[in-house]
C-alpha cells in the first residue's frame, strides 16, 4: 500500500492478504472494519464505492492499524469500541473484551424477567460494564450494581456508564471473597473467570497477550470463582431470586450438582455453538 493511492477494493484485498499470512482468523472481515472505521463509511458502502480512491491520510491510518492487527492486537482494541446489544462500549486492555456469549447471557436474563422488573440486580465481575448497561437500559425501573476487584476495569466501566447515560446503576471496587456487602438482590449475574491455567495457555495471542488474565483464569480447574459466587449467593440473593452464570463448556454437570441444596429450577443452556455455556437457577 506504500506510496501509492489505492481504491477501496485494492486496500481490502491487500490488507486481507497481509492479515491472512499473519494468522488472523477473519482477515477480510477485520480489514473491512478497519477501513470502515478510518474512512467513516459503512462496510456495505465500501463495496458500493469500491473503485473510489482512498485519501493519503486515510491510507496511512489504515496501514498503521492493519500492521497493529497483523501483530495480533485485538481488532476491538484497535477500533477502541464495540457494539454490544445495540450499545456502544469502549474497549481496551483494562477489561476483558466482551464476547457474543455474554450478549446471549443478557438475552436469557431478559427472557426470565417481566418487562416492568423494578428490583435490584448485581453484576459480579462487571469488567467493562456491558451486562450492567444492557440490563439497566432494558429494565429502566431496576437498580443495578456492578462490582469488580480490578480498579482498571472499574474505571472503564464508569466511562461506559457515562457514555451510555446510565442513571440507574452504580459501580464499586470490591472483592466478593473478602469485602462485606450489606445488600440483597433479586437477580445476580456473572461472567466470572472460568478457564483453567492449561486452557488459558492454549488461547490465541489476542486473548493471552491482551485480555487481563485474572478475568479469565480461576483456580481449581477454573471452578474457584464460580464456587465463591454460589457461596456469596447464600447471603445476597433473595429467596426465589434468579442466578445467571456464564461457565466453561465442560463445567455444567459439576456446577449443577453443587447447586442442588440451595437452588431449584436449575437449567443448563447451550450457546449458539451448541456448547453448554450458561446455568440459570432460582434460590430456595
C-alpha positions as CSV (number, residue, x, y, z in Angstrom):
1,X,0.0,0.0,0.0
2,X,3.0,2.3,0.4
3,X,3.4,5.5,-1.7
4,X,0.6,4.7,-4.0
5,X,-3.0,5.8,-3.9
6,X,-5.3,2.8,-3.9
7,X,-9.0,2.1,-4.3
8,X,-11.2,0.7,-1.5
9,X,-11.2,-2.7,-3.2
10,X,-7.4,-2.8,-3.6
11,X,-6.9,-1.9,0.0
12,X,-9.3,-4.6,1.2
13,X,-7.6,-7.2,-0.9
14,X,-4.0,-6.2,0.1
15,X,-5.0,-6.0,3.8
16,X,-6.7,-9.3,3.7
17,X,-3.7,-11.0,2.2
18,X,-1.4,-9.3,4.8
19,X,-3.5,-10.4,7.7
20,X,-4.1,-13.9,6.4
21,X,-0.3,-14.5,6.2
22,X,-0.1,-13.5,9.9
23,X,-2.6,-16.0,11.1
24,X,-5.5,-13.6,11.7
25,X,-8.7,-15.7,11.9
26,X,-11.1,-13.4,9.9
27,X,-8.7,-11.3,7.8
28,X,-11.2,-9.9,5.3
29,X,-13.8,-9.0,7.9
30,X,-11.1,-7.3,10.1
31,X,-9.7,-5.4,7.1
32,X,-13.2,-4.2,6.3
33,X,-13.8,-3.0,9.9
34,X,-10.5,-1.1,9.9
35,X,-11.2,0.6,6.6
36,X,-14.7,1.4,7.7
37,X,-13.5,2.9,11.0
38,X,-10.9,5.1,9.4
39,X,-12.9,6.3,6.4
40,X,-16.3,6.7,8.2
41,X,-18.0,4.6,5.6
42,X,-20.2,1.6,6.5
43,X,-18.9,-1.7,5.3
44,X,-21.7,-2.0,2.7
45,X,-20.8,1.5,1.4
46,X,-17.2,0.3,0.8
47,X,-18.4,-2.1,-1.9
48,X,-20.8,0.3,-3.3
49,X,-17.9,2.7,-3.9
50,X,-15.1,0.1,-4.3
51,X,-13.4,1.9,-7.2
52,X,-13.1,5.2,-5.3
53,X,-9.6,6.3,-4.3
54,X,-8.8,6.5,-0.6
55,X,-7.0,9.7,0.5
56,X,-3.4,9.5,1.5
57,X,-4.1,10.4,5.1
58,X,-6.7,7.7,5.4
59,X,-4.4,5.2,3.6
60,X,-1.6,5.9,6.1
61,X,-4.0,5.5,9.1
62,X,-5.4,2.2,7.6
63,X,-1.8,0.9,7.0
64,X,-0.9,1.6,10.7
65,X,-4.0,-0.2,12.0
66,X,-3.5,-3.2,9.7
67,X,0.1,-3.5,10.9
68,X,-1.2,-3.5,14.5
69,X,-3.8,-6.2,13.7
70,X,-1.0,-8.2,12.0
71,X,0.8,-8.1,15.3
72,X,-2.3,-9.8,16.8
73,X,-3.5,-6.7,18.7
74,X,-7.3,-7.3,19.0
75,X,-9.5,-5.6,16.5
76,X,-11.7,-4.3,19.3
77,X,-8.7,-2.5,20.9
78,X,-7.7,-1.0,17.5
79,X,-11.2,0.3,16.9
80,X,-11.4,1.3,20.6
81,X,-15.1,0.3,20.9
82,X,-17.5,-2.5,20.2
83,X,-21.3,-2.8,19.7
84,X,-22.8,-4.9,22.5
85,X,-26.6,-5.5,22.4
86,X,-27.0,-2.2,20.5
87,X,-24.9,-0.1,22.9
88,X,-21.6,1.5,22.1
89,X,-19.0,0.2,24.5
90,X,-15.4,1.5,25.0
91,X,-12.9,-1.4,24.8
92,X,-9.3,-1.6,25.8
93,X,-6.8,-3.6,27.9
94,X,-8.4,-2.6,31.2
95,X,-11.0,-5.3,30.9
96,X,-12.0,-8.4,29.1
97,X,-13.3,-7.9,25.5
98,X,-17.0,-8.7,25.7
99,X,-17.9,-11.9,23.8
100,X,-21.1,-12.8,21.9
101,X,-21.8,-15.4,24.5
102,X,-22.1,-12.7,27.2
103,X,-24.6,-10.9,24.9
104,X,-26.6,-14.1,24.8
105,X,-26.5,-14.2,28.6
106,X,-28.2,-10.8,28.8
107,X,-30.9,-12.1,26.4
108,X,-31.6,-15.1,28.6
109,X,-31.9,-12.8,31.7
110,X,-34.3,-10.5,29.8
111,X,-36.4,-13.5,28.9
112,X,-36.6,-14.5,32.6
113,X,-37.8,-11.2,33.9
114,X,-41.0,-9.2,33.4
115,X,-40.8,-6.1,31.4
116,X,-41.6,-3.9,34.4
117,X,-38.9,-5.5,36.6
118,X,-38.0,-2.9,39.3
119,X,-35.8,-4.9,41.6
120,X,-32.1,-4.8,42.4
121,X,-29.6,-6.8,40.4
122,X,-25.9,-7.4,40.8
123,X,-23.3,-7.9,38.2
124,X,-20.4,-9.8,39.8
125,X,-17.1,-9.0,38.0
126,X,-18.6,-6.3,35.9
127,X,-15.5,-5.7,33.7
128,X,-16.3,-3.1,31.1
129,X,-19.9,-2.9,32.4
130,X,-21.7,-4.4,29.4
131,X,-24.1,-6.6,31.3
132,X,-24.9,-3.8,33.7
133,X,-25.5,-1.3,30.9
134,X,-27.6,-3.7,28.8
135,X,-29.9,-4.7,31.7
136,X,-30.3,-1.1,33.0
137,X,-31.5,0.0,29.6
138,X,-33.8,-3.0,29.2
139,X,-35.2,-2.5,32.8
140,X,-35.2,1.2,33.5
141,X,-37.1,0.8,36.7
142,X,-34.5,-1.5,38.1
143,X,-31.3,-0.6,40.1
144,X,-28.1,-2.2,39.1
145,X,-24.8,-2.6,40.9
146,X,-21.6,-3.7,39.2
147,X,-18.6,-4.8,41.3
148,X,-15.1,-5.8,40.3
149,X,-11.8,-6.5,42.0
150,X,-9.9,-4.6,39.3
151,X,-9.6,-0.8,39.6
152,X,-8.7,-0.6,36.0
153,X,-11.9,-2.4,35.0
154,X,-13.9,-0.2,37.3
155,X,-12.5,3.0,35.6
156,X,-13.5,1.6,32.2
157,X,-17.0,0.6,33.4
158,X,-17.6,4.0,34.8
159,X,-16.7,5.6,31.5
160,X,-19.1,3.3,29.7
161,X,-21.9,4.1,32.1
162,X,-21.3,7.8,31.4
163,X,-21.1,7.2,27.6
164,X,-24.5,5.4,27.7
165,X,-26.1,7.8,30.1
166,X,-27.0,5.1,32.6
167,X,-28.6,6.7,35.7
168,X,-30.0,3.6,37.5
169,X,-26.7,1.9,38.2
170,X,-23.5,2.3,40.3
171,X,-20.1,0.7,40.2
172,X,-18.0,-0.3,43.2
173,X,-14.5,-1.7,43.7
174,X,-15.0,-4.8,45.8
175,X,-13.6,-8.3,46.3
176,X,-16.6,-10.6,46.7
177,X,-14.5,-13.2,48.5
178,X,-13.4,-10.8,51.3
179,X,-15.3,-7.5,51.4
180,X,-18.7,-7.1,53.1
181,X,-21.7,-6.1,51.0
182,X,-24.8,-5.4,53.2
183,X,-27.3,-5.8,50.4
184,X,-29.6,-8.4,48.9
185,X,-30.6,-8.7,45.2
186,X,-33.4,-10.2,43.2
187,X,-31.0,-11.1,40.4
188,X,-27.3,-11.9,40.4
189,X,-25.4,-12.3,37.2
190,X,-21.8,-13.2,36.5
191,X,-19.5,-13.9,33.7
192,X,-16.6,-15.0,36.0
193,X,-13.2,-16.3,35.3
194,X,-13.7,-20.0,34.4
195,X,-10.6,-21.1,32.4
196,X,-8.0,-23.4,33.8
197,X,-4.4,-22.5,33.5
198,X,-4.0,-25.1,30.8
199,X,-6.9,-23.8,28.8
200,X,-5.5,-20.2,29.0
201,X,-2.1,-21.4,27.7
202,X,-3.9,-22.7,24.6
203,X,-5.7,-19.4,23.8
204,X,-5.0,-17.2,20.8
205,X,-2.4,-14.3,21.1
206,X,-5.2,-11.8,21.1
207,X,-6.5,-13.4,24.3
208,X,-3.3,-14.4,26.1
209,X,-1.5,-11.1,25.4
210,X,-4.3,-8.5,25.8
211,X,-7.2,-9.8,27.9
212,X,-6.5,-9.5,31.7
213,X,-5.5,-13.0,32.8
214,X,-7.4,-12.6,36.2
215,X,-10.6,-12.0,34.2
216,X,-10.2,-15.4,32.5
217,X,-8.4,-17.9,34.8
218,X,-9.6,-19.4,38.1
219,X,-8.1,-21.9,40.4
220,X,-9.5,-25.4,40.9
221,X,-9.5,-26.1,37.1
222,X,-11.5,-22.9,36.5
223,X,-14.1,-23.5,39.2
224,X,-12.8,-21.4,42.1
225,X,-14.7,-18.2,41.4
226,X,-18.0,-20.0,40.5
227,X,-17.9,-21.8,43.8
228,X,-17.3,-18.5,45.6
229,X,-20.3,-17.0,43.7
230,X,-22.6,-19.8,44.9
231,X,-21.4,-19.2,48.5
232,X,-21.9,-15.4,48.0
233,X,-25.5,-16.0,46.9
234,X,-26.4,-17.7,50.2
235,X,-26.4,-14.3,51.9
236,X,-27.0,-11.9,49.0
237,X,-29.6,-13.5,46.6
238,X,-33.1,-13.2,47.9
239,X,-35.5,-16.2,48.1
240,X,-36.7,-17.2,44.7
241,X,-34.1,-14.8,43.3
242,X,-32.5,-15.5,39.9
243,X,-28.9,-16.5,39.4
244,X,-27.4,-16.5,35.9
245,X,-23.9,-17.7,35.2
246,X,-21.7,-18.0,32.1
247,X,-19.5,-21.1,32.5
248,X,-16.9,-23.2,30.8
249,X,-18.2,-25.7,28.3
250,X,-17.2,-28.8,30.5
251,X,-18.3,-27.4,33.8
252,X,-22.1,-27.7,33.8
253,X,-22.5,-31.1,35.5
254,X,-20.3,-30.3,38.5
255,X,-21.8,-26.9,38.9
256,X,-25.4,-28.0,38.7
257,X,-24.7,-30.8,41.2
258,X,-23.2,-28.4,43.7
259,X,-26.3,-26.1,43.4
260,X,-28.9,-28.8,44.3
261,X,-29.1,-28.0,48.0
262,X,-29.6,-24.2,47.7
263,X,-31.3,-23.8,44.3
264,X,-34.2,-25.1,42.2
265,X,-35.2,-25.0,38.6
266,X,-31.6,-25.4,37.6
267,X,-31.0,-25.3,33.9
268,X,-28.1,-25.6,31.6
269,X,-28.4,-23.6,28.3
270,X,-26.2,-24.0,25.2
271,X,-24.6,-21.1,23.4
272,X,-25.0,-20.6,19.7
273,X,-22.2,-23.1,19.1
274,X,-24.2,-25.7,21.0
275,X,-21.8,-25.8,23.9
276,X,-23.2,-25.8,27.5
277,X,-22.4,-22.2,28.3
278,X,-25.0,-20.9,30.8
279,X,-26.5,-22.0,34.1
280,X,-29.7,-20.4,35.3
281,X,-31.5,-21.2,38.6
282,X,-33.7,-19.9,41.4
283,X,-32.7,-19.8,45.0
284,X,-34.6,-21.9,47.5
